[in-house]
Amino acid sequence: MLSLITDAERKVLWVNQAMVELSGYSLEEFLGQNPGDLLQSAEPDLELKARISSTLDQELPYEGEILNYTKAGEAYWIRMYIHPVHDDSGVLTNFVSIQHDVTERRAFEQRLLDQEQRVQSIMRKSGDGIAIFDASGVLTDANPAYCKLVGQPLEELQGKDVAVLSEHIHPEQAESLFNQIYEAITVCAPGAVYRFQCLDANNEYYWREDNAVFFYDHDCKLEQSFVFARKICNAQPSQMSFTVAGTNH
């Protein structure tokens, strides 16, 4: 935990050793300085800086995250809690700031964002239909190719579960197909490839092949499914098939 104390004018009176070690500045270098002036870059976030100053000018507590820099110029993120301190007469005397280094968490969040952006890019560019289902089998997202394949806009597909979507599968195949999918998930299979007949927007059956990828938590509970779907145009199969990923049956 990082901590520092300033006077009412926000000049540093004290910082703890954790602050010294993280920032690279000594206690002597901190003393008398405004923390923001010392730790911000030459081009700080002026809007954020103004918001913090406005809050503290009103002698109110502030909570938020900000990007700081060490003496060596290395960036790090902190989450800070700044509390005004008043004397018995209600006069502002100090600000106490408790801070936590959240650099790793911010980096992890950025990686997740980058991954999501890559997924969205792949979905937009893919000629195959791609649909994403949550742990309950509810469709959360689909690309334009998938919407075109099933003949419904994304707005109509989102929020529907597989039970509703299965109404478009040939009635002689639906029950068997979903039983096999559930069995594959029960044994924590990485995925499955299956072919079946499905109704198009004109209420005509066509053969479709889905390649499903299943994602589980550490307890082998389903978290998410990605389904890559395409219409089979050539050498159409004569019957439904189902193959668990990594097997020959």
N, C-alpha and C positions, 0 to 999 in steps of 0.2 A: 504494500500500500504506500502510495506517495502522499505527502502532505506538506503544506506550507501555510504560513501565517503572514498577513500583510497588515499595514496600518490602514486607517480610514481612507487614505489617498492611494491605496493599493500598491504601496512600496513594500518589498519583502523585508520582513523582520527575522524570519526563521524558515528553514526547510529541513526535512529529515534526510538521513543518509541515503535512503532509497531514491529520493529525488536527485541527490548529488550523483549517485552512481549511474542512474539512467540518463540524465541529461549531459553529464560530463562537465558541468559547471560546479565549481566549489561553492561552499557556503558564502565565502567572501565575495565571490562574483555575483551571487544572487542578491546580497544585502543592498537595500536601497533601490533596487530595480523593479520596474513593473514586469511581472512574469511574462505577459504577452509580448512586450517589447523584446525581451531576452530570448524567448523560445519560439517566436513566430518567424516565418521566413521573411525575406525582403518584400514579398508580395503576398501578404496574408489575406485570408477571407474577410474582406472588409464588412460585408453584410453580417456575418456571424460575429465579428468583433464588435460591431455597433449594437447588435442585439444583446450581447453579454454586458456591454457598458451601460446600456439603457436599463437593464434589469438591476444591475448593482447600484446605479445612480438612484434608483427608487428604494435602495436598501432592502431588496428582496433576494431570496436565495435563487441560485441558478444551477441547473443540471443540464449537461449536454456533453457532446464529444467534439474534440478538436484535434487538428493535426499539428504536432510540435516537431521541433528539430533539435537534435543534440548539438553540442559545441562542435562536433566533427561534421555536422551537416547531414546526419542520418535522420530520416523521418520516422516518427512513431505516433501512434494514436493513443489518446487518453480519454477516459470518461471522467469528468470532474463534477464534484458537488461543492459549490461555493456557498458558505453560510455567513451572513452578516452577524456581527457581535455588537451588542449595545451594553452600555453601563446601566447602573441603577436608575439613572435619570432619562434613559431612553436615547442617549447620544451614541451614535455609531463610533466605535473605537477600532474595530478590526474586521478583517475577513479571514475565515478559515477555509482552506480548500483541501478536500480529500479527493485523491485521484487514483485511478486504476489504469494500468497499461492494457489496452485492448487491441494492440497491433495485430496479434495472431488471429483474434476473432474477426477483425476487419478484413484481413487477408483471406481468411476462409470464406467469408461472405462474398468477397470479390471473385473468388474461384467459382463459387456456386453461381454467381451472376454470369460469369464468363461461360460456364457450362450451359446454362439456360439459354444464353444467346446463341451458342453453337447449335444446340438442339433446335431452336427456332429457325435458324438459318437452314439446317438440314431439312427440316419439315417443309419449309417454303419451297425449296429447290427440288425436292424429291418428286419423281414421277409416280412413285408408289404411294398409295394411301397410307397415312400414319395416324394412329389414334392412341391416346394415352388414357389409361383407366387407373383409378385409385384403388385402394385396398378393398373397397366394397364393390368394385366392379362398375363404378360410375364413370362415365366418360367425362374427362376434364378438359381435353383439348384434342384437336384434329386438324390436319392440314387441308388445303384446298382440294388436293387429289382424293383424299378420303371422302370429303363431302360430296364431290362429284360422283365418286363410285357408288355411294349409297343414295344419292339423289336428295340429300337434305342439307340445308345450310348449317353452319356451326352453331348458330343460335338455337336451333331446334335439337341438335345432338347433345350439347352440353347439359349435364345434369341427369341424363338418362342412364339407367343401368343396363347391364347386359340382358336382363330379362325382357326389357322393352325392345332392345335392339334385335333380340333373337326372333322377334315376330316376323322378320324378313327372311329368316332361314327356312329352307324347305321343311315342312312339318314332319316328314319322315326321317329327317336327319338331325333336327335341333336337339332333341333330348339326348341322343347318343353322343353328339358332339360335345355338349356342355358337361355331360358326365365324365367324358375323357379329359376335358380341360381341368375339371375340379380334381380328378384323380391325380393328374400331373402336378397340380399345385400342392396337393396333400403330401406328396413325396418330395416336395421342394425341387422339382425339376427346373432346370434353367430356362426352359421354353418348350415350344411345340410348333410343328408345322402341320396344317390341316387344310384339306380341300372339301368344299361343300357347295351346294347350290343356294343362291340367294336372289331375292327379287330386286330388280332395278327400278328406276323411277317410272318405267312404263308397265310395271307389274309383270314383267317377264323374267323367268329364271335364267341366271347365267352361272357359270362355274367360277368360283373364287378361291384363291389360295391365300391363307393368312400365315404369317410367321410371327408368332408371339414370343416375347422375351419377358420373363418374370423376374422381379426384384424382391428380395426378402430381407427381413431384419435378422438379427443374430439368433432369434428364436425360431427361425424358419417360418415366420408369419409374413404373408404377402403384403408388400408395401405399395407396389405399382406394377403396371403391365404396359408394355409398348406392343402395339399390333401393327405390323407392316402388311398391308393388304393389296392384292392386285387381281385384276380380271384375267382369267385364263382364256386366251383367244385361240391358241393353236393346240392341237392334239388334246382336246378336252377329255377329261377322265370320264369313265362310265359309272364310277361309284365314289362315295365319300371315302377319304383316307385320313389317317391321323398318325403322326410320328412325334414321339417325345424327343426333344433335342438331345443329341449325344447317343442315340440308340438307333437301331435298325428296325424297330417295330412300333 
